[in-house]
Amino acid sequence: MSPEVIVILNWVITALVVLVVAEVIISNLLAFGSGVSPYNPAVRMLRRIVNPMLEPFRRLLPPSRTAGWDFSPVFVMIILSAVRAMLNRAH
């Protein structure tokens, strides 16, 4: 794979990690009633991007089985980090 493609993929992975962290922050703000609306267009767009990555892990380990804790963002970030490491190793 060319170095340029690897750089672009690293940027995409970084962007996805940032979006997952943003989703965690927004989710906590919503849970604690901070006034952030779940119907805000930015929140809806963020969730449309991030939720497809989180849902498979939520099905495997639903928050109802973990005392309300949602560990899906952790799993997604671990996988993204592993993909980044494999890309950088291939470089």
KELUMTI-28316 format. One record per residue (C-alpha): residue number from 0; residue in three letters; x, y, z. Coordinates in Angstrom, 3 decimals, always signed. Layout:
<rs>
{NUM ALA {X Y Z}},
...
</rs>
This chain:
<rs>
{0 MET {+0.000 +0.000 +0.000}},
{1 SER {+1.344 +3.427 -0.846}},
{2 PRO {+2.410 +5.779 +1.956}},
{3 GLU {-0.155 +8.358 +0.840}},
{4 VAL {-3.016 +5.900 +1.285}},
{5 ILE {-1.739 +4.956 +4.728}},
{6 VAL {-1.582 +8.624 +5.732}},
{7 ILE {-5.155 +9.167 +4.539}},
{8 LEU {-6.381 +6.063 +6.379}},
{9 ASN {-4.613 +7.239 +9.541}},
{10 TRP {-6.435 +10.555 +9.245}},
{11 VAL {-9.756 +8.748 +8.800}},
{12 ILE {-9.082 +6.600 +11.862}},
{13 THR {-8.163 +9.694 +13.877}},
{14 ALA {-11.377 +11.385 +12.780}},
{15 LEU {-13.414 +8.326 +13.786}},
{16 VAL {-11.771 +8.229 +17.217}},
{17 VAL {-12.565 +11.930 +17.700}},
{18 LEU {-16.190 +11.289 +16.678}},
{19 VAL {-16.496 +8.367 +19.109}},
{20 VAL {-15.125 +10.534 +21.945}},
{21 ALA {-17.550 +13.299 +20.958}},
{22 GLU {-20.416 +10.790 +21.067}},
{23 VAL {-19.382 +9.699 +24.570}},
{24 ILE {-19.326 +13.331 +25.726}},
{25 ILE {-22.669 +14.151 +24.078}},
{26 SER {-24.218 +10.989 +25.493}},
{27 ASN {-23.131 +11.955 +29.005}},
{28 LEU {-24.378 +15.517 +28.552}},
{29 LEU {-27.746 +14.165 +27.437}},
{30 ALA {-27.885 +11.734 +30.366}},
{31 PHE {-27.262 +14.496 +32.885}},
{32 GLY {-29.755 +16.916 +31.363}},
{33 SER {-27.349 +19.626 +30.274}},
{34 GLY {-29.792 +21.147 +27.824}},
{35 VAL {-28.245 +19.516 +24.763}},
{36 SER {-31.030 +18.353 +22.500}},
{37 PRO {-30.896 +14.874 +20.967}},
{38 TYR {-32.730 +16.445 +18.013}},
{39 ASN {-29.954 +18.928 +17.317}},
{40 PRO {-28.826 +18.356 +13.711}},
{41 ALA {-25.164 +18.059 +14.756}},
{42 VAL {-26.021 +15.443 +17.408}},
{43 ARG {-28.148 +13.510 +14.945}},
{44 MET {-25.395 +13.563 +12.309}},
{45 LEU {-22.800 +12.454 +14.855}},
{46 ARG {-24.987 +9.556 +15.931}},
{47 ARG {-25.658 +8.546 +12.310}},
{48 ILE {-21.918 +8.245 +11.784}},
{49 VAL {-20.912 +6.634 +15.093}},
{50 ASN {-23.831 +4.372 +16.031}},
{51 PRO {-23.291 +1.858 +13.200}},
{52 MET {-19.833 +1.187 +14.664}},
{53 LEU {-21.131 +0.949 +18.238}},
{54 GLU {-24.262 -1.163 +17.701}},
{55 PRO {-22.573 -4.559 +17.111}},
{56 PHE {-20.786 -4.218 +20.445}},
{57 ARG {-23.962 -3.051 +22.181}},
{58 ARG {-25.650 -6.224 +20.973}},
{59 LEU {-22.792 -8.372 +22.289}},
{60 LEU {-22.585 -6.592 +25.643}},
{61 PRO {-25.704 -4.502 +26.207}},
{62 PRO {-25.585 -1.815 +28.904}},
{63 SER {-28.425 -3.644 +30.659}},
{64 ARG {-25.954 -6.457 +31.444}},
{65 THR {-23.199 -4.114 +32.645}},
{66 ALA {-25.044 -2.058 +35.268}},
{67 GLY {-25.914 +0.611 +32.689}},
{68 TRP {-22.342 +1.120 +31.478}},
{69 ASP {-21.868 +1.220 +27.713}},
{70 PHE {-18.471 -0.249 +26.861}},
{71 SER {-19.008 -0.190 +23.090}},
{72 PRO {-16.925 +2.999 +22.557}},
{73 VAL {-13.991 +1.326 +24.301}},
{74 PHE {-14.196 -1.697 +21.994}},
{75 VAL {-14.457 +0.508 +18.895}},
{76 MET {-11.420 +2.546 +19.919}},
{77 ILE {-9.415 -0.612 +20.621}},
{78 ILE {-10.248 -1.946 +17.157}},
{79 LEU {-9.439 +1.384 +15.506}},
{80 SER {-6.103 +1.452 +17.348}},
{81 ALA {-5.352 -2.098 +16.208}},
{82 VAL {-6.172 -1.206 +12.597}},
{83 ARG {-3.925 +1.861 +12.858}},
{84 ALA {-1.092 -0.287 +14.255}},
{85 MET {-1.462 -2.800 +11.404}},
{86 LEU {-1.443 +0.020 +8.828}},
{87 ASN {+1.642 +1.590 +10.333}},
{88 ARG {+3.385 -1.789 +10.506}},
{89 ALA {+2.631 -2.305 +6.812}},
{90 HIS {+4.155 +1.088 +6.067}},
</rs>
